[in-house]
Amino acid sequence: MSLSSPVEKRSAQRGTAPAERTAPLLRAAILGTGGVAHLHAAALRSLSGVELVAAADPSAEHLAAFAEAHAVPFRYTTLEELLAAQPIDVLHVCTPPGGHADQSIAAFAAGAHVVVEKPAALSLTALDTMTRAAGAAGRGLAVVFQQRSGTAAAHVKALLDSGALGRPLSALCQTHWYRTAEYFAVPWRGTWATEGGGTTLSHGSHQIDLLAYLLGEWSAVHATMWRQQHDVETEDLSHGSLVFASGAVASVVSTVLAPRESSLLRIDTERATIELEHLYGHGHAHWRITPAPGVDEETSASWDLPEQEIPSGHDALFAEIHPSLIAGRGMPGLVAHPARALEIITGMYVSAREGRWVSRADLTDPALRGGLAAPVIDGRPGTPAGPPAG
Ligand SMILES: NC(=O)c1ccc[n+]([C@@H]2O[C@H](COP(=O)([O-])OP(=O)(O)OC[C@H]3O[C@@H](n4cnc5c(N)ncnc54)[C@H](O)[C@@H]3O)[C@@H](O)[C@H]2O)c1
């Protein structure tokens, strides 16, 4: 394999295998220095062997505040300037969604791995292009779905995968978040062209991704999109039914209209009920596993969460990704299936558009992979198109 990344070249120059070298092993940069970038920088700081060497943002104000807060040595206005000036091993893409695809592709071309914020792209077509570019460059692509991370999700996934809990039958996947009009005043939010989708994509995707991480491949989805309150183009509420390849059926609700916010998963299997209630991240206390009648105590005790606890979050996610890159193993299994949540959500928008069940196989049609826009039923009083009659 050619030595195309800075970490591999430095390793070769020193004549050491990546795992044997000392810091700094991985040169990271952050593109986009707004809200979420601060979580990335804080998480990177907690990792040994990783150095945040550069950041870029056309907003001088954001960039200066960010670089000061996180002691970033090199600052640029554009990604092109950054990539021309700095050899980078991994680029963290923290910009609005519309730029993610082109920015990731430019980073791959420069030999960097990419950790891109959700949503990875505005369409499956764009994500396909990113995945192909990563493959062509021999680099890895990770989408930030940090709720997969932490010891509880790993434990529950292992229990489900082992068959210990029996067949999953029924699930709830609910994102009840609250966002004000000020939140949507940011120019890129609330439109199909710039945000890509509404609350299903921007907020619900975390729980949808976590449910699919736990239950595996999906097979079909049916959904309706609603605008109940906000003056936006996209939906602020969606309801869906999601069927998994295992046969499990999930009811999926995503909304930004919930004054008491909560994120909720529930999976009923043949032998147990798994419940998770949290908001933006989970630790062990947020999970509960209740055995079905007839399961003996010794068995249900063996399902207890482990004593060692790592909560979910950007820290926990990057603690899996970056050491794996440093060791030369590429992206870890934790970030496998980067497109799955976007596939399910694309299926939901297609379903709302065409008023039918959409199967995973349907989405091989390029015409359905190209975008997310769907008609939204306006449920606001006095709006011309109210909810369907009858
Ligand atoms: N994983 C999570 O929990 C989580 C949380 C919040 C946001 N996000 C995602 O992170 C992304 C950014 O969200 P945010 O809330 O930080 O947005 P933001 O608007 O606060 O910040 C975006 C930053 O990107 C900069 N930017 C815009 N175009 C750029 C370009 N071409 N090159 C470089 N910088 C550019 C802007 O100036 C701004 O500083 C979105 O995709 C969002 O969905 C994820």
The ligand as a Gaussian input file, in Angstrom:
#p B3LYP/6-31G(d) Opt

LIG

0 1
 N      -23.467000      15.060000      16.832000
 C      -24.146000      15.999000      17.469000
 O      -24.620000      15.790000      18.581000
 C      -24.319000      17.341000      16.827000
 C      -24.687000      18.449000      17.622000
 C      -24.817000      19.688000      16.988000
 C      -24.607000      19.812000      15.616000
 N      -24.276000      18.711000      14.889000
 C      -24.015000      18.826000      13.446000
 O      -22.801000      19.534000      13.264000
 C      -22.874000      20.335000      12.080000
 C      -22.590000      21.802000      12.459000
 O      -23.575000      22.198000      13.395000
 P      -23.310000      23.442000      14.389000
 O      -24.483000      23.462000      15.293000
 O      -21.948000      23.392000      14.956000
 O      -23.417000      24.637000      13.339000
 P      -22.913000      26.145000      13.523000
 O      -23.736000      26.952000      12.579000
 O      -22.889000      26.498000      14.975000
 O      -21.389000      26.083000      13.047000
 C      -21.017000      25.835000      11.713000
 C      -19.676000      26.545000      11.455000
 O      -19.231000      26.192000      10.156000
 C      -18.699000      27.373000       9.565000
 N      -18.691000      27.198000       8.120000
 C      -19.714000      27.377000       7.225000
 N      -19.287000      27.091000       5.980000
 C      -17.971000      26.750000       6.084000
 C      -16.988000      26.368000       5.144000
 N      -17.265000      26.268000       3.834000
 N      -15.742000      26.085000       5.595000
 C      -15.440000      26.169000       6.915000
 N      -16.346000      26.532000       7.853000
 C      -17.599000      26.817000       7.439000
 C      -19.602000      28.479000      10.047000
 O      -18.995000      29.753000       9.900000
 C      -19.795000      28.072000      11.508000
 O      -18.766000      28.589000      12.328000
 C      -24.247000      20.091000      11.491000
 O      -24.167000      19.087000      10.511000
 C      -25.070000      19.604000      12.684000
 O      -26.158000      18.787000      12.330000
 C      -24.112000      17.498000      15.469000

